[in-house]
Amino acid sequence: MALLASHGYAALAVAYFGIAPLPDDLDRIPLETVDRAVAWLRAQPSVDPKRIAIWGGSKGAELALVAASRNPAIRAVVAVVDGRAGRADRSAREASRLPLSRD
């Protein structure tokens, strides 16, 4: 989340399972949990409502993508999934060496 904040996006950690009254596990997570958090964040005077992002890891990445697909207030998504046997890490390292332009 620090990366998003460093680029001017609002950052907020939201619990969505494992504590009362939320679901006990990662099954049937209500998307309204994310919607309420986004609405609260947008109402904060120090937050630019056009710079709301969502970050999710593993199953949270799935939640982030689904939430962003249905909530237009979410303007950016970071979805991080497990790269078994280091494939994702290796791909990210290789991609970071590519030029940003062909000039």
All heavy atoms as an XYZ file, in Angstrom:
766
protein
N       0.815     -1.182      0.000
C       0.000      0.000      0.000
C       0.862      1.250      0.000
O       0.414      2.276     -0.487
C      -0.942     -0.017      1.186
C      -2.051     -1.028      1.011
S      -3.476     -0.868      2.110
C      -2.794     -0.487      3.667
N       2.056      1.156      0.538
C       2.936      2.324      0.536
C       3.265      2.756     -0.890
O       3.374      3.953     -1.165
C       4.210      2.015      1.310
N       3.396      1.801     -1.793
C       3.669      2.141     -3.190
C       2.517      2.948     -3.775
O       2.732      3.963     -4.440
C       3.908      0.877     -4.016
C       4.132      1.102     -5.508
C       5.404      1.909     -5.740
C       4.211     -0.223     -6.239
N       1.289      2.531     -3.521
C       0.132      3.275     -4.013
C       0.104      4.679     -3.407
O      -0.100      5.665     -4.112
C      -1.162      2.534     -3.683
C      -1.407      1.233     -4.429
C      -2.589      0.491     -3.842
C      -1.608      1.493     -5.902
N       0.317      4.767     -2.112
C       0.304      6.063     -1.437
C       1.402      6.972     -1.980
O       1.193      8.178     -2.134
C       0.444      5.875      0.066
N       2.551      6.402     -2.306
C       3.649      7.219     -2.827
C       3.337      7.801     -4.198
O       3.996      8.727     -4.648
C       4.949      6.402     -2.867
O       4.923      5.464     -3.933
N       2.327      7.268     -4.864
C       1.902      7.778     -6.166
C       0.603      8.586     -6.058
O      -0.080      8.828     -7.054
C       1.729      6.631     -7.164
C       3.034      6.064     -7.612
N       3.770      6.610     -8.637
C       3.750      5.016     -7.134
C       4.886      5.916     -8.784
N       4.889      4.952     -7.884
N       0.249      8.975     -4.833
C      -0.911      9.834     -4.632
C      -2.238      9.135     -4.480
O      -3.277      9.783     -4.459
N      -2.221      7.809     -4.386
C      -3.472      7.071     -4.191
C      -3.745      6.919     -2.704
O      -2.821      6.748     -1.904
C      -3.404      5.693     -4.848
C      -3.538      5.762     -6.342
C      -2.420      5.895     -7.147
C      -4.787      5.719     -6.946
C      -2.543      5.983     -8.525
C      -4.919      5.807     -8.314
C      -3.792      5.942     -9.099
O      -3.923      6.035    -10.453
N      -5.009      6.969     -2.343
C      -5.393      6.763     -0.955
C      -5.190      5.298     -0.593
O      -5.431      4.409     -1.407
C      -6.852      7.157     -0.757
N      -4.747      5.061      0.633
C      -4.501      3.689      1.082
C      -5.233      3.453      2.397
O      -5.204      4.291      3.297
C      -3.003      3.461      1.271
N      -5.905      2.311      2.478
C      -6.662      1.941      3.666
C      -6.676      0.423      3.751
O      -7.003     -0.246      2.770
C      -8.096      2.476      3.563
C      -9.080      2.058      4.638
C      -8.705      2.698      5.974
C     -10.499      2.467      4.249
N      -6.317     -0.127      4.893
C      -6.386     -1.576      5.087
C      -7.773     -1.916      5.630
O      -8.244     -1.285      6.578
C      -5.312     -2.037      6.066
N      -8.414     -2.897      5.001
C      -9.777     -3.270      5.380
C      -9.826     -4.758      5.681
O      -9.417     -5.576      4.862
C     -10.766     -2.946      4.235
C     -12.174     -3.406      4.584
C     -10.734     -1.469      3.911
N     -10.342     -5.093      6.861
C     -10.558     -6.505      7.203
C     -11.809     -6.978      6.478
O     -12.807     -6.258      6.413
C     -10.726     -6.665      8.702
N     -11.752     -8.170      5.908
C     -12.939     -8.671      5.216
C     -13.243    -10.120      5.553
O     -14.178    -10.686      5.022
C     -12.835     -8.466      3.698
C     -11.577     -8.998      3.065
C     -11.508    -10.292      2.580
C     -10.454     -8.199      2.955
C     -10.373    -10.780      2.005
C      -9.294     -8.672      2.373
C      -9.254     -9.963      1.900
O      -8.106    -10.442      1.335
N     -12.480    -10.716      6.462
C     -12.819    -12.040      6.982
C     -12.022    -12.270      8.264
O     -11.053    -11.581      8.548
C     -12.524    -13.151      5.961
C     -11.066    -13.504      5.835
C     -10.554    -14.622      6.482
C     -10.199    -12.719      5.085
C      -9.205    -14.953      6.369
C      -8.867    -13.040      4.968
C      -8.365    -14.155      5.614
N     -12.479    -13.244      9.035
C     -11.716    -13.692     10.192
C     -11.977    -12.981     11.507
O     -11.437    -13.381     12.528
N     -12.786    -11.925     11.520
C     -13.160    -11.262     12.769
C     -14.656    -10.963     12.727
O     -15.225    -10.708     11.674
C     -12.361     -9.963     13.028
C     -12.559     -8.956     11.892
C     -10.897    -10.236     13.230
C     -11.954     -7.593     12.168
N     -15.285    -11.029     13.892
C     -16.736    -10.784     13.959
C     -17.015     -9.336     13.586
O     -16.237     -8.460     13.928
C     -17.236    -11.091     15.357
N     -18.063     -9.067     12.866
C     -19.115     -9.938     12.356
C     -18.837    -10.417     10.930
O     -19.751    -10.818     10.225
C     -20.344     -9.031     12.377
C     -19.783     -7.692     12.011
C     -18.409     -7.658     12.661
N     -17.607    -10.373     10.504
C     -17.245    -10.760      9.140
C     -17.205    -12.277      8.992
O     -17.143    -13.002      9.989
C     -15.882    -10.156      8.792
C     -15.812     -8.630      8.887
C     -14.383     -8.153      8.694
C     -16.740     -7.998      7.875
N     -17.216    -12.779      7.758
C     -17.126    -14.229      7.550
C     -15.862    -14.813      8.200
O     -14.838    -14.138      8.310
C     -17.061    -14.363      6.026
C     -17.678    -13.115      5.492
C     -17.337    -12.048      6.480
N     -15.943    -16.065      8.625
C     -14.811    -16.726      9.274
C     -13.681    -17.047      8.306
O     -12.524    -17.099      8.691
C     -15.257    -18.030      9.950
C     -16.098    -17.760     11.188
O     -15.903    -16.707     11.823
O     -16.959    -18.602     11.496
N     -14.024    -17.301      7.056
C     -12.993    -17.678      6.091
C     -13.244    -16.997      4.753
O     -14.166    -16.208      4.606
C     -12.914    -19.197      5.931
C     -14.262    -19.823      5.631
O     -15.061    -19.201      4.903
O     -14.530    -20.930      6.110
N     -12.401    -17.305      3.795
C     -12.464    -16.663      2.482
C     -13.477    -17.328      1.564
O     -13.150    -17.829      0.508
C     -11.084    -16.699      1.831
C     -10.085    -15.718      2.399
C      -8.695    -16.012      1.879
C     -10.491    -14.308      2.067
N     -14.711    -17.332      1.978
C     -15.782    -17.887      1.164
C     -16.969    -16.945      1.249
O     -17.402    -16.579      2.340
C     -16.171    -19.270      1.673
C     -17.175    -19.951      0.777
O     -17.088    -19.791     -0.449
O     -18.064    -20.639      1.309
N     -17.457    -16.508      0.095
C     -18.611    -15.616      0.039
C     -18.361    -14.290      0.749
O     -19.155    -13.850      1.590
C     -19.845    -16.302      0.593
C     -20.202    -17.534     -0.201
C     -21.364    -18.263      0.434
N     -21.472    -19.579     -0.138
C     -22.492    -19.980     -0.860
N     -23.507    -19.194     -1.088
N     -22.520    -21.187     -1.346
N     -17.268    -13.665      0.418
C     -16.951    -12.352      0.979
C     -17.917    -11.332      0.378
O     -18.023    -11.208     -0.844
C     -15.493    -11.950      0.655
C     -14.503    -12.983      1.214
C     -15.192    -10.553      1.161
C     -14.544    -13.153      2.703
N     -18.626    -10.588      1.219
C     -19.560     -9.605      0.677
C     -18.812     -8.418      0.062
O     -18.001     -7.776      0.720
C     -20.390     -9.182      1.893
C     -19.588     -9.566      3.076
C     -18.676    -10.679      2.667
N     -19.106     -8.144     -1.198
C     -18.453     -7.028     -1.877
C     -18.828     -5.691     -1.254
O     -18.101     -4.706     -1.406
C     -18.789     -7.046     -3.359
C     -18.202     -8.238     -4.129
C     -18.768     -8.281     -5.536
C     -16.702     -8.184     -4.140
N     -19.931     -5.658     -0.551
C     -20.341     -4.426      0.128
C     -19.316     -3.981      1.157
O     -19.223     -2.795      1.464
C     -21.716     -4.620      0.788
C     -22.845     -4.844     -0.195
C     -22.896     -6.265     -0.761
O     -22.274     -7.186     -0.181
O     -23.548     -6.447     -1.810
N     -18.535     -4.914      1.676
C     -17.465     -4.551      2.614
C     -16.494     -3.590      1.936
O     -16.103     -2.568      2.508
C     -16.710     -5.814      3.092
O     -17.640     -6.700      3.731
C     -15.597     -5.472      4.059
N     -16.111     -3.899      0.713
C     -15.205     -3.034     -0.050
C     -15.921     -1.743     -0.424
O     -15.352     -0.649     -0.304
C     -14.673     -3.758     -1.301
C     -13.826     -2.820     -2.150
C     -13.877     -4.996     -0.913
N     -17.159     -1.840     -0.849
C     -17.911     -0.649     -1.241
C     -18.026      0.345     -0.091
O     -17.884      1.554     -0.280
C     -19.300     -1.024     -1.746
C     -19.264     -1.781     -3.062
O     -18.251     -1.682     -3.791
O     -20.255     -2.472     -3.368
N     -18.298     -0.160      1.118
C     -18.397      0.726      2.287
C     -17.057      1.390      2.587
O     -17.001      2.582      2.914
C     -18.898     -0.040      3.509
C     -20.392     -0.299      3.486
C     -20.913     -0.790      4.826
N     -20.241     -1.983      5.316
C     -20.572     -3.230      4.983
N     -21.584     -3.443      4.153
N     -19.920     -4.246      5.482
N     -15.977      0.639      2.466
C     -14.645      1.201      2.716
C     -14.306      2.281      1.692
O     -13.775      3.341      2.045
C     -13.595      0.093      2.687
N     -14.631      2.038      0.431
C     -14.370      3.015     -0.627
C     -15.212      4.272     -0.393
O     -14.708      5.402     -0.510
C     -14.633      2.414     -2.022
C     -14.629      3.486     -3.099
C     -13.595      1.345     -2.331
N     -16.466      4.105     -0.037
C     -17.333      5.258      0.228
C     -16.788      6.084      1.388
O     -16.768      7.322      1.335
C     -18.760      4.796      0.511
N     -16.349      5.416      2.449
C     -15.788      6.127      3.598
C     -14.527      6.886      3.187
O     -14.354      8.058      3.539
C     -15.465      5.141      4.724
C     -14.890      5.824      5.923
C     -15.580      6.376      6.960
C     -13.502      6.032      6.193
N     -14.696      6.926      7.856
C     -13.416      6.726      7.410
C     -12.326      5.701      5.524
C     -12.207      7.099      7.986
C     -11.117      6.076      6.082
C     -11.061      6.761      7.301
N     -13.668      6.221      2.433
C     -12.418      6.839      2.001
C     -12.692      8.071      1.140
O     -12.069      9.117      1.314
C     -11.591      5.806      1.233
C     -10.105      6.034      1.089
C      -9.427      6.246      2.424
C      -9.475      4.856      0.363
N     -13.615      7.960      0.216
C     -13.950      9.088     -0.664
C     -14.493     10.279      0.118
O     -14.362     11.421     -0.317
C     -14.979      8.654     -1.704
C     -14.411      7.667     -2.695
C     -15.389      7.346     -3.766
N     -15.452      8.515     -4.668
C     -16.441      8.760     -5.489
N     -17.473      7.947     -5.540
N     -16.425      9.810     -6.278
N     -15.108     10.043      1.259
C     -15.683     11.116      2.065
C     -14.647     11.858      2.902
O     -14.953     12.906      3.469
C     -16.776     10.546      2.981
N     -13.428     11.344      2.967
C     -12.394     11.996      3.763
C     -11.884     13.232      3.028
O     -11.562     13.167      1.840
C     -11.245     11.030      4.052
C     -11.681      9.754      4.762
C     -12.562     10.032      5.960
O     -12.168     10.716      6.900
N     -13.784      9.509      5.935
N     -11.791     14.379      3.726
C     -11.388     15.616      3.054
C      -9.978     15.582      2.464
O      -9.698     16.286      1.491
C     -11.485     16.675      4.155
C     -11.862     15.989      5.399
C     -12.133     14.558      5.113
N      -9.111     14.764      2.993
C      -7.732     14.723      2.492
C      -7.543     13.747      1.327
O      -6.439     13.605      0.814
C      -6.779     14.342      3.623
O      -7.100     13.048      4.112
N      -8.619     13.094      0.903
C      -8.534     12.076     -0.142
C      -9.065     12.638     -1.462
O     -10.160     13.199     -1.509
C      -9.323     10.812      0.258
C      -9.425      9.834     -0.897
C      -8.673     10.153      1.463
N      -8.275     12.460     -2.521
C      -8.729     12.799     -3.868
C      -9.618     11.646     -4.337
O      -9.129     10.528     -4.541
C      -7.537     12.975     -4.802
C      -7.923     13.303     -6.238
O      -9.131     13.219     -6.581
O      -7.011     13.626     -7.009
N     -10.915     11.860     -4.508
C     -11.811     10.752     -4.863
C     -11.508     10.141     -6.238
O     -12.007      9.067     -6.545
C     -13.204     11.373     -4.826
C     -12.986     12.833     -4.944
C     -11.628     13.117     -4.368
N     -10.681     10.803     -7.017
C     -10.298     10.248     -8.315
C      -9.014      9.427     -8.223
O      -8.505      8.960     -9.237
C     -10.123     11.373     -9.337
C     -11.424     12.067     -9.646
C     -11.239     13.136    -10.674
C     -12.579     13.802    -10.942
N     -12.437     14.970    -11.775
N      -8.491      9.248     -7.006
C      -7.256      8.490     -6.836
C      -7.447      7.426     -5.750
O      -6.695      7.339     -4.786
C      -6.097      9.423     -6.520
C      -5.828     10.385     -7.681
C      -4.579     11.173     -7.539
N      -3.362     10.382     -7.645
C      -2.819      9.947     -8.776
N      -3.422     10.157     -9.917
N      -1.688      9.277     -8.764
N      -8.455      6.589     -5.946
C      -8.733      5.467     -5.046
C      -8.232      4.203     -5.739
O      -8.586      3.927     -6.879
C     -10.245      5.326     -4.758
C     -10.833      6.611     -4.168
C     -10.514      4.113     -3.867
C     -10.469      6.884     -2.743
N      -7.414      3.455     -5.040
C      -6.873      2.209     -5.581
C      -7.177      1.074     -4.617
O      -7.478      1.301     -3.449
C      -5.363      2.330     -5.795
N      -7.088     -0.135     -5.125
C      -7.287     -1.318     -4.287
C      -6.140     -2.280     -4.542
O      -5.669     -2.421     -5.666
C      -8.667     -1.968     -4.562
C      -8.964     -3.066     -3.546
C      -8.764     -2.466     -5.992
C     -10.412     -3.551     -3.590
N      -5.666     -2.899     -3.473
C      -4.573     -3.864     -3.548
C      -5.060     -5.136     -2.882
O      -5.699     -5.091     -1.830
C      -3.357     -3.335     -2.788
C      -2.186     -4.256     -2.773
C      -1.124     -4.222     -3.613
C      -1.936     -5.336     -1.869
N      -0.241     -5.212     -3.296
C      -0.718     -5.921     -2.226
C      -2.638     -5.883     -0.795
C      -0.170     -7.009     -1.555
C      -2.099     -6.973     -0.125
C      -0.887     -7.514     -0.511
N      -4.766     -6.280     -3.491
C      -5.128     -7.556     -2.886
C      -4.105     -8.607     -3.220
O      -3.537     -8.618     -4.314
N      -3.847     -9.475     -2.269
C      -2.912    -10.575     -2.474
C      -3.627    -11.909     -2.354
O      -4.552    -12.058     -1.546
N      -3.222    -12.857     -3.174
C      -3.790    -14.199     -3.174
C      -5.296    -14.126     -3.446
O      -5.715    -13.564     -4.437
C      -3.463    -14.911     -1.861
O      -3.767    -16.271     -1.944
N      -6.129    -14.665     -2.553
C      -7.579    -14.576     -2.758
C      -8.051    -13.129     -2.678
O      -9.051    -12.764     -3.277
C      -8.332    -15.423     -1.727
C      -8.258    -16.907     -1.967
C      -9.008    -17.292     -3.215
C     -10.456    -17.558     -2.923
N     -11.203    -18.046     -4.086
N      -7.319    -12.301     -1.956
C      -7.641    -10.880     -1.904
C      -7.463    -10.212     -3.258
O      -8.116     -9.205     -3.562
N      -6.578    -10.765     -4.089
C      -6.407    -10.242     -5.447
C      -7.682    -10.460     -6.252
O      -8.111     -9.595     -7.010
C      -5.213    -10.915     -6.130
N      -8.288    -11.619     -6.062
C      -9.563    -11.902     -6.732
C     -10.633    -10.922     -6.264
O     -11.371    -10.352     -7.071
C      -9.984    -13.336     -6.436
C     -11.271    -13.760     -7.070
C     -11.653    -15.194     -6.709
O     -10.776    -16.016     -6.396
O     -12.865    -15.477     -6.756
N     -10.692    -10.695     -4.954
C     -11.653     -9.744     -4.402
C     -11.397     -8.343     -4.968
O     -12.337     -7.645     -5.354
C     -11.564     -9.725     -2.876
C     -12.436     -8.699     -2.167
C     -13.911     -8.954     -2.429
C     -12.145     -8.706     -0.675
N     -10.135     -7.940     -5.039
C      -9.797     -6.611     -5.564
C     -10.261     -6.456     -7.008
O     -10.841     -5.426     -7.381
C      -8.291     -6.371     -5.450
N     -10.010     -7.454     -7.825
C     -10.402     -7.379     -9.231
C     -11.919     -7.334     -9.400
O     -12.447     -6.547    -10.196
C      -9.815     -8.556    -10.009
C      -8.297     -8.502    -10.196
C      -7.776     -9.853    -10.671
C      -7.913     -7.398    -11.162
N     -12.621     -8.173     -8.654
C     -14.083     -8.183     -8.754
C     -14.658     -6.861     -8.247
O     -15.527     -6.259     -8.882
C     -14.688     -9.386     -7.987
C     -16.200     -9.279     -7.903
C     -14.281    -10.693     -8.648
N     -14.151     -6.387     -7.113
C     -14.653     -5.123     -6.559
C     -14.416     -3.973     -7.533
O     -15.308     -3.152     -7.765
C     -13.984     -4.839     -5.217
N     -13.233     -3.913     -8.117
C     -12.920     -2.826     -9.052
C     -13.749     -2.918    -10.328
O     -14.083     -1.895    -10.923
C     -11.434     -2.837     -9.381
N     -14.110     -4.133    -10.717
C     -14.897     -4.281    -11.946
C     -16.317     -3.761    -11.786
O     -16.980     -3.452    -12.763
C     -14.927     -5.746    -12.392
O     -15.784     -6.512    -11.571
N     -16.782     -3.656    -10.559
C     -18.165     -3.217    -10.342
C     -18.277     -1.894     -9.594
O     -19.364     -1.387     -9.412
C     -18.963     -4.294     -9.635
C     -18.416     -4.720     -8.296
C     -19.187     -5.835     -7.638
N     -20.515     -5.471     -7.215
C     -20.801     -4.792     -6.111
N     -19.839     -4.358     -5.335
N     -22.046     -4.534     -5.793
N     -17.150     -1.329     -9.150
C     -17.191     -0.067     -8.423
C     -16.344      0.959     -9.172
O     -15.120      0.922     -9.105
C     -16.673     -0.262     -6.997
C     -16.834      0.981     -6.149
O     -16.829      2.099     -6.649
N     -16.952      0.780     -4.855
N     -16.962      1.878     -9.895
C     -16.211      2.828    -10.714
C     -15.370      3.813     -9.910
O     -14.500      4.481    -10.474
C     -17.293      3.551    -11.516
C     -18.540      3.366    -10.743
C     -18.405      2.054    -10.018
N     -15.582      3.898     -8.608
C     -14.764      4.783     -7.780
C     -13.355      4.236     -7.606
O     -12.432      4.985     -7.286
C     -15.418      4.986     -6.412
N     -13.170      2.937     -7.809
C     -11.843      2.321     -7.719
C     -11.153      2.555     -9.052
O     -11.553      2.014    -10.072
C     -11.938      0.827     -7.372
C     -12.639      0.638     -6.031
C     -10.550      0.200     -7.360
C     -12.981     -0.799     -5.696
N     -10.089      3.353     -9.036
C      -9.456      3.786    -10.277
C      -8.204      3.003    -10.639
O      -7.696      3.119    -11.753
C      -9.106      5.271    -10.166
C     -10.290      6.167     -9.826
C     -11.406      6.117    -10.857
N     -10.995      6.701    -12.108
C     -11.271      7.919    -12.500
N     -12.009      8.698    -11.730
N     -10.855      8.358    -13.651
N      -7.680      2.212     -9.700
C      -6.476      1.418     -9.983
C      -6.536      0.150     -9.145
O      -7.130      0.132     -8.066
C      -5.214      2.206     -9.654
N      -5.933     -0.911     -9.665
C      -5.923     -2.212     -8.984
C      -4.514     -2.779     -9.011
O      -3.846     -2.743    -10.045
C      -6.857     -3.227     -9.680
C      -6.801     -4.573     -8.973
C      -8.269     -2.721     -9.760
N      -4.088     -3.317     -7.872
C      -2.876     -4.126     -7.815
C      -3.336     -5.493     -7.321
O      -3.885     -5.610     -6.223
C      -1.816     -3.549     -6.862
C      -0.612     -4.464     -6.776
C      -1.416     -2.141     -7.293
N      -3.163     -6.507     -8.144
C      -3.567     -7.872     -7.799
C      -2.321     -8.742     -7.813
O      -1.709     -8.929     -8.860
C      -4.605     -8.386     -8.784
N      -1.952     -9.261     -6.649
C      -0.734    -10.048     -6.508
C      -1.119    -11.488     -6.195
O      -1.827    -11.739     -5.223
C       0.151     -9.489     -5.370
C       1.424    -10.290     -5.229
C       0.455     -8.013     -5.611
N      -0.678    -12.402     -7.037
C      -0.976    -13.813     -6.810
C       0.326    -14.593     -6.664
O       1.371    -14.171     -7.135
C      -1.843    -14.404     -7.936
C      -3.209    -13.753     -7.957
C      -1.179    -14.243     -9.278
N       0.215    -15.735     -6.031
C       1.374    -16.587     -5.768
C       1.954    -17.119     -7.072
O       1.248    -17.684     -7.889
C       0.925    -17.742     -4.880
C       2.066    -18.650     -4.480
O       3.224    -18.298     -4.735
O       1.785    -19.701     -3.884
N       3.242    -16.926     -7.266
C       3.924    -17.464     -8.441
C       4.674    -18.722     -8.055
O       5.845    -18.672     -7.694
N       4.021    -19.829     -8.077
C       4.636    -21.101     -7.680
C       6.008    -21.277     -8.302
O       6.227    -20.946     -9.463
C       3.743    -22.273     -8.079
C       2.395    -22.236     -7.431
C       2.486    -22.707     -6.014
N       1.158    -22.644     -5.421
C       0.964    -22.525     -4.139
N       1.964    -22.460     -3.311
N      -0.245    -22.465     -3.662
N       6.928    -21.746     -7.507
C       8.304    -22.033     -7.930
C       9.029    -20.784     -8.435
O       9.946    -20.865     -9.223
C       8.333    -23.138     -8.989
N       8.586    -19.611     -7.961
C       9.297    -18.380     -8.291
C       9.053    -17.844     -9.683
O       9.705    -16.900    -10.100
N       8.131    -18.426    -10.413
C       7.893    -17.961    -11.780
C       7.444    -16.507    -11.820
O       7.893    -15.743    -12.670
C       6.870    -18.839    -12.484
C       7.463    -20.177    -12.922
C       6.391    -20.997    -13.519
N       5.588    -21.445    -12.361
C       4.776    -22.456    -12.372
N       4.564    -23.124    -13.460
N       4.115    -22.820    -11.305
N       6.566    -16.089    -10.921
C       6.094    -14.699    -10.934
C       7.231    -13.748    -10.596
O       7.374    -12.700    -11.209
C       4.936    -14.518     -9.956
N       8.057    -14.112     -9.608
C       9.193    -13.266     -9.256
C      10.154    -13.144    -10.426
O      10.650    -12.067    -10.725
C       9.935    -13.827     -8.041
C       9.111    -13.701     -6.764
O       8.221    -12.836     -6.710
O       9.375    -14.472     -5.838
N      10.443    -14.251    -11.070
C      11.361    -14.245    -12.209
C      10.788    -13.401    -13.340
O      11.490    -12.582    -13.926
C      11.634    -15.670    -12.682
C      12.663    -15.747    -13.780
C      13.074    -17.181    -14.105
N      11.952    -18.041    -14.410
C      11.554    -19.061    -13.646
N      12.160    -19.344    -12.524
N      10.517    -19.807    -14.005
N       9.492    -13.532    -13.616
C       8.867    -12.742    -14.673
C       8.917    -11.258    -14.349
O       9.158    -10.428    -15.219
C       7.417    -13.168    -14.880
O       7.371    -14.492    -15.355
N       8.678    -10.900    -13.082
C       8.735     -9.492    -12.693
C      10.144     -8.941    -12.851
O      10.327     -7.820    -13.325
C       8.255     -9.328    -11.251
N      11.147     -9.738    -12.472
C      12.537     -9.279    -12.634
C      12.863     -9.097    -14.105
O      13.491     -8.120    -14.489
C      13.507    -10.278    -11.996
C      13.562    -10.193    -10.490
C      14.733    -10.975     -9.942
N      14.772    -12.357    -10.381
C      14.156    -13.359     -9.780
N      13.425    -13.138     -8.720
N      14.260    -14.588    -10.241
N      12.438    -10.040    -14.937
C      12.707     -9.930    -16.376
C      11.982     -8.725    -16.965
O      12.552     -7.981    -17.758
C      12.282    -11.216    -17.087
C      13.173    -12.391    -16.745
C      12.595    -13.722    -17.186
O      11.499    -13.745    -17.777
O      13.243    -14.739    -16.919
N      10.744     -8.500    -16.567
C       9.984     -7.366    -17.086
C      10.609     -6.044    -16.659
O      10.590     -5.073    -17.410
C       8.533     -7.442    -16.619
N      11.191     -6.013    -15.459
C      11.771     -4.756    -14.984
C      12.998     -4.364    -15.785
O      13.424     -3.216    -15.757
C      12.123     -4.853    -13.491
O      13.226     -5.736    -13.318
N      13.571     -5.288    -16.532
C      14.747     -4.973    -17.349
C      14.363     -4.534    -18.769
O      15.225     -4.135    -19.533
C      15.670     -6.186    -17.417
C      16.354     -6.477    -16.094
C      17.455     -7.492    -16.268
N      16.940     -8.806    -16.559
C      16.791     -9.765    -15.664
N      17.108     -9.566    -14.426
N      16.337    -10.956    -16.028
N      13.093     -4.613    -19.100
C      12.658     -4.205    -20.436
C      12.617     -2.684    -20.515
O      12.269     -2.006    -19.549
C      11.258     -4.770    -20.726
C      11.158     -6.276    -20.817
C       9.703     -6.681    -20.954
C      11.980     -6.812    -21.961
N      12.966     -2.129    -21.664
C      12.873     -0.669    -21.813
C      11.413     -0.224    -21.786
O      10.528     -0.952    -22.220
C      13.505     -0.407    -23.181
C      13.374     -1.708    -23.916
C      13.425     -2.798    -22.872
N      11.175      0.979    -21.273
C       9.821      1.493    -21.210
C       9.355      2.013    -22.565
O       8.178      2.164    -22.803
C       9.738      2.604    -20.169
C       9.970      2.137    -18.732
C       9.928      3.325    -17.779
C       8.934      1.107    -18.329
N      10.279      2.313    -23.443
C       9.927      2.738    -24.792
C      10.915      2.140    -25.766
O      11.947      1.613    -25.387
C       9.910      4.265    -24.887
O      11.228      4.735    -24.769
N      10.619      2.248    -27.014
C      11.490      1.686    -28.029
C      12.434      2.727    -28.618
O      13.075      2.494    -29.614
C      10.665      1.036    -29.135
C       9.874     -0.139    -28.601
C       9.185     -0.847    -29.739
N       8.321     -1.881    -29.238
C       8.716     -3.128    -29.052
N       9.929     -3.504    -29.311
N       7.866     -4.025    -28.597
N      12.508      3.915    -28.027
C      13.391      4.977    -28.533
C      14.859      4.635    -28.418
O      15.328      4.001    -27.579
C      13.135      6.278    -27.756
C      11.705      6.752    -27.962
O      11.102      6.386    -28.971
O      11.220      7.483    -27.083
